[in-house]
Amino acid sequence: MEIDFDASDRVSDFVTVPAGTYLCRIAEIRPGATRAGDERWSLRLVVAEGQHVGKQAAWDSLVFSTRGRARARMVLQALGLPASGKVQIEPGDLEGKQALVEIRPSEYQNQAGDMVRRNEVPYDGYRAVPSGDTASGDTPGGDAEPAPPTSNGKRRAGRADTEPVDENEIPF
């Protein structure tokens, strides 16, 4: 048997919190597009309370395509945003919103052959926070009133007054 004890394992480990369900806050949204050209918003989820408060829980994405519409609706509902009919929503409308999010570890091999470990959110991993269960003044649950219609008949998602994220307070 031959073994090379000087060889290094090529593993990138980005798992910052153990598997579980956490109250998470949307700390950042990065708009972009999928390879197919559909609009995609990448969401940075940060633990909002408990032992791991302030730690990045995971990155997740919302894809606004025909196929991704059902999941986008589920996530927006869990965040307390309008999710039926025609809705006008901007990435900033999600900032500071909270939901209970299931986090689980995942690993994959990248194109260079390195192993990458990170946390992910399953398809149905978002749940609305029950009323009165949040530490902040924002009401993230599904009890939020829909925003009134705009002049074009579409509802505009409301943005809660939230403090900006201090990048020095979020380890990642």
C-alpha positions in Angstrom: 0.0 0.0 0.0 1.2 3.5 -0.9 0.0 6.6 0.8 1.2 10.2 0.5 1.0 11.9 3.9 2.2 15.2 2.4 -0.8 15.4 0.0 -3.3 17.9 1.1 -7.1 17.3 1.0 -8.6 19.7 -1.4 -11.7 20.6 0.6 -13.4 23.9 1.0 -15.7 23.9 4.0 -18.2 26.7 4.1 -20.5 25.1 6.7 -20.9 27.8 9.4 -23.9 26.4 11.4 -25.0 22.8 12.1 -28.1 21.4 10.4 -31.4 22.6 11.9 -34.2 25.2 11.6 -33.2 28.7 12.4 -34.9 32.1 12.5 -33.1 33.7 9.6 -32.9 37.3 8.2 -32.4 38.2 4.6 -29.1 40.1 4.9 -28.3 40.6 1.2 -29.8 40.1 -2.2 -27.7 39.8 -5.3 -29.8 40.0 -8.5 -28.6 38.0 -11.5 -29.7 35.6 -14.2 -29.6 31.9 -14.7 -27.8 30.3 -17.7 -31.3 30.1 -19.4 -31.7 33.9 -18.9 -34.3 33.8 -16.2 -34.1 36.4 -13.4 -32.5 35.0 -10.2 -32.0 36.6 -6.8 -29.4 35.1 -4.5 -30.3 35.5 -0.9 -27.8 35.6 2.0 -29.4 34.2 5.1 -28.1 35.1 8.5 -29.2 33.6 11.8 -31.3 36.1 13.6 -31.4 34.7 17.1 -30.1 31.9 19.4 -26.6 30.4 19.8 -25.5 31.1 16.2 -26.9 34.7 15.9 -25.1 36.8 13.3 -23.6 33.8 11.5 -24.3 33.2 7.9 -26.6 30.2 7.6 -26.6 29.7 3.8 -27.0 31.3 0.4 -30.2 30.4 -1.4 -31.7 31.5 -4.7 -35.1 32.5 -6.0 -35.6 31.9 -9.7 -38.4 33.8 -11.4 -39.2 31.4 -14.2 -42.3 29.3 -15.0 -40.7 26.3 -13.3 -39.4 28.4 -10.3 -42.6 30.3 -9.7 -44.1 27.8 -7.1 -41.0 28.0 -4.9 -40.7 31.7 -5.2 -44.4 32.0 -4.1 -43.7 29.7 -1.1 -40.6 31.8 0.0 -42.4 35.1 -0.4 -45.4 33.9 1.6 -43.0 32.7 4.4 -41.4 36.2 4.4 -44.8 37.8 4.7 -44.8 39.3 1.3 -47.6 39.2 -1.3 -47.6 36.0 -3.3 -50.8 35.9 -5.3 -52.0 37.7 -8.4 -49.8 40.2 -10.1 -47.1 41.6 -7.7 -44.4 44.2 -8.3 -41.5 43.3 -6.1 -37.9 44.5 -6.0 -34.9 42.8 -4.3 -34.8 45.4 -1.6 -38.3 44.5 -0.5 -36.8 41.2 0.9 -34.0 42.8 2.9 -34.5 42.4 6.7 -37.4 40.0 6.3 -37.3 36.9 8.5 -38.6 33.3 8.3 -37.9 30.0 9.9 -35.4 28.3 7.5 -34.3 24.7 7.4 -30.5 24.5 6.9 -28.7 21.3 5.9 -25.2 20.5 4.8 -24.4 19.6 1.3 -21.2 18.8 -0.6 -20.2 18.6 -4.2 -17.1 18.3 -6.3 -16.3 21.4 -8.3 -14.8 21.5 -11.9 -11.3 21.4 -10.5 -12.0 18.2 -8.6 -12.1 19.9 -5.1 -14.7 18.9 -2.6 -16.9 21.9 -1.5 -19.0 21.7 1.6 -21.7 24.3 2.2 -25.1 24.7 3.7 -28.3 24.7 1.6 -32.0 25.2 2.0 -34.3 22.4 0.8 -37.0 23.2 -1.7 -39.7 23.6 1.0 -37.3 24.8 3.7 -39.1 28.1 4.5 -41.9 28.6 7.0 -43.5 31.8 8.2 -42.7 32.9 11.8 -45.7 32.6 14.0 -47.0 36.0 15.2 -45.1 37.3 18.2 -42.2 34.9 17.9 -39.6 37.3 16.6 -37.1 39.3 18.5 -37.3 42.3 16.1 -40.1 44.7 15.4 -40.6 43.3 11.9 -43.5 41.0 11.5 -42.3 38.3 9.0 -45.1 35.8 9.3 -47.9 35.1 6.9 -50.2 37.5 8.7 -48.9 40.5 6.9 -51.5 42.6 5.1 -51.1 42.8 1.3 -49.9 46.1 0.0 -52.4 48.3 -1.6 -52.6 48.2 -5.4 -50.5 50.7 -7.4 -51.8 52.8 -10.3 -51.2 49.9 -12.7 -53.3 47.5 -10.6 -50.3 45.5 -9.3 -49.5 45.3 -5.6 -46.2 46.6 -4.4 -44.4 44.6 -1.8 -43.7 46.7 1.3 -40.3 47.1 2.7 -39.9 47.1 6.4 -37.8 49.7 8.1 -34.6 47.7 8.9 -31.2 48.8 9.9 -28.4 48.2 7.3 -26.3 45.1 7.7 -22.9 45.8 9.2 -20.6 43.5 7.3 -18.2 43.5 10.3 -20.8 41.8 12.4 -21.4 38.9 9.9 -18.6 36.3 9.8 -18.3 34.4 6.5 
